[in-house]
Amino acid sequence: MPKVRVRFAPSPTGYVHVGNARTALFNWLFARHHGGALVLRIEDTDAERSRPEYEFRLVSDLLWLGLDWDEGPGGGGGAPFGPYRQSERQEIYATFANQLVEAGHAYYCFCSPEQLEAEREAALQSGRQPRYSGRCREIPRREAERRRASGEPAALRLKIAEGVYRWADLVHGETSFSSEVMGDLILVRSDGHPAYNYAVVIDDHLMEITHVIRGDDHISNTPRQLALYRAFGWTPPEFAHLSTILGPDRARLSKRHGATSLQNFREMGILPEALRNYLALLGWSPADGKTEILSPEELIAQFSLDHITKSPAVFDMDKLKWMNRHYMKQRPLGELAARAVPFLAQAGFIEEPAAPAVLAWLERLLDAVLKNVTALVQLPDAARCVFLYDGQQALATFHNSAVAASNQVVETFIPEALKEDSLTYARFREIVRDVQAETGMNGTALFHPIRVALTGEISGPELEKLIPIFEEGSKLPLPKHVKSCAERLRDFQAAAKL
């Protein structure tokens, strides 16, 4: 068996969406499992929609996801496999187009867009599958050359050989299409740009691709590509078509379902290792069918096309968030603090780059709020009570949620707490015990009013963790001054006129 060579071939016309990301991941896993090569090929023949910034973004997103490749733009295999942008391979496509014409497998088509649309409408109205009639097939080659030389626009079409085109799909099994539903496909458009199916076949053959792993929306392209392989006399690669990814409503996943691109997930604060793990389970399962948390090494070791399902996969955002929370808990707090900086900076709570003292303090903050967070984008809200405290709002919350004897608790607690220049949790516990003895309150009746007075909220992280966060944060140079316990209690006291 030749060395496994696969390719991921995106078009730089937008952001990398979930379906493309999973395709890239499965190609990467397959290549790494077999010790083969992954080729990144940029299919940028759509000159109007392709943009360099999209190529830059897709490369950045793939690297963020933890995927690398062996050959691609800017380096890699070079000759005989490069270049890796289709826009840089025009001479190659022209050479093979001439070969097909010389061999009698291709011909020039002079039909106007209006003629082709009329044929299409006529077929639909009569209940037939639209396909090109082949009206230009029999134009003598010399006449075709004369018309082209005179400036008449012409596309190049492949003469589809009659018969059935079959292949053993590595996911869907035996698959076949009759030539009757295909029609002579365009190889090169009248503007000189190669059509998708033509360029793909040339590139896959010359780059020695052994397996084409792609979405099942390409199944209908496969017989057309097989027709080209037959015309050239080349052996086609093996094909594996991945199932569609659906939204929770069982419709094809789209923007209306929420986040669908790697850029979206990066902006949400989904960790790349969580997204990579989750995408691997969309349409594939490990050998035991049960394990869900898998390292890259485990995924590579277990990955097999045999375990890819034919049925569509449903994207479950809640499951992804559950997995993301798991991975956040596994990451060292120092690493997570660095990843959290952009999200807190966007909220105006800290500045970038964060100083070492701020990063160390963020570790304590994350340790306090992490259990209530499923994605880093939620951090500003989860940590709001640390950065934003308003005595009037805290008092309003206090009145709206007060329990019996709450006033007595805070009136006893605040003067004692304000005697401390810097409140420690140990001293806090001593004061609370004194308040309990004096007021007779305990449990919720004791701790609830104190929590509201200190944080302005009725629930949240443990006070054992928050109190040192308040005290240490108040000494840091932050855009939003973190108020110490004493500053908070004085603000509350002033609002309540205690």
HELIX and SHEET records of a PDB file:
HELIX    1   1 VAL A   18  HIS A   33  1                                  16    
HELIX    2   2 PRO A   52  TRP A   64  1                                  13    
HELIX    3   3 GLN A   86  GLU A   88  5                                   3    
HELIX    4   4 GLN A   90  GLU A  102  1                                  13    
HELIX    5   5 PRO A  113  GLN A  125  1                                  13    
HELIX    6   6 ARG A  141  ALA A  149  1                                   9    
HELIX    7   7 SER A  179  VAL A  181  5                                   3    
HELIX    8   8 TYR A  196  LEU A  206  1                                  11    
HELIX    9   9 ASP A  216  ASN A  221  5                                   6    
HELIX   10  10 THR A  222  PHE A  232  1                                  11    
HELIX   11  11 LYS A  255  HIS A  257  5                                   3    
HELIX   12  12 LEU A  262  MET A  268  1                                   7    
HELIX   13  13 PRO A  272  ALA A  280  1                                   9    
HELIX   14  14 PRO A  296  GLN A  302  1                                   7    
HELIX   15  15 LEU A  305  HIS A  307  5                                   3    
HELIX   16  16 MET A  317  GLN A  330  1                                  14    
HELIX   17  17 LEU A  333  GLN A  346  1                                  14    
HELIX   18  18 PRO A  356  VAL A  369  1                                  14    
HELIX   19  19 LEU A  370  ASN A  372  5                                   3    
HELIX   20  20 LEU A  376  GLN A  378  5                                   3    
HELIX   21  21 LEU A  379  ALA A  382  1                                   4    
HELIX   22  22 ARG A  384  PHE A  387  1                                   4    
HELIX   23  23 GLY A  391  SER A  401  1                                  11    
HELIX   24  24 SER A  406  ALA A  417  1                                  12    
HELIX   25  25 TYR A  425  THR A  439  1                                  15    
HELIX   26  26 THR A  444  THR A  455  1                                  12    
HELIX   27  27 LEU A  463  GLY A  473  1                                  11    
HELIX   28  28 CYS A  485  ALA A  496  1                                  12    
SHEET    1   A 2 ARG A   5  PHE A   8  0                                        
SHEET    2   A 2 ALA A  37  LEU A  40  1                                        
SHEET    1   B 3 ALA A 106  CYS A 109  0                                        
SHEET    2   B 3 ALA A 155  LEU A 158 -1                                        
SHEET    3   B 3 ILE A 186  VAL A 188 -1                                        
SHEET    1   C 2 VAL A 164  ASP A 169  0                                        
SHEET    2   C 2 GLY A 173  SER A 178 -1                                        
SHEET    1   D 2 HIS A 211  GLY A 215  0                                        
SHEET    2   D 2 GLU A 238  LEU A 242  1                                        
SHEET    1   E 2 ILE A 245  LEU A 246  0                                        
SHEET    2   E 2 ALA A 313  VAL A 314  1                                        
END                                                                             
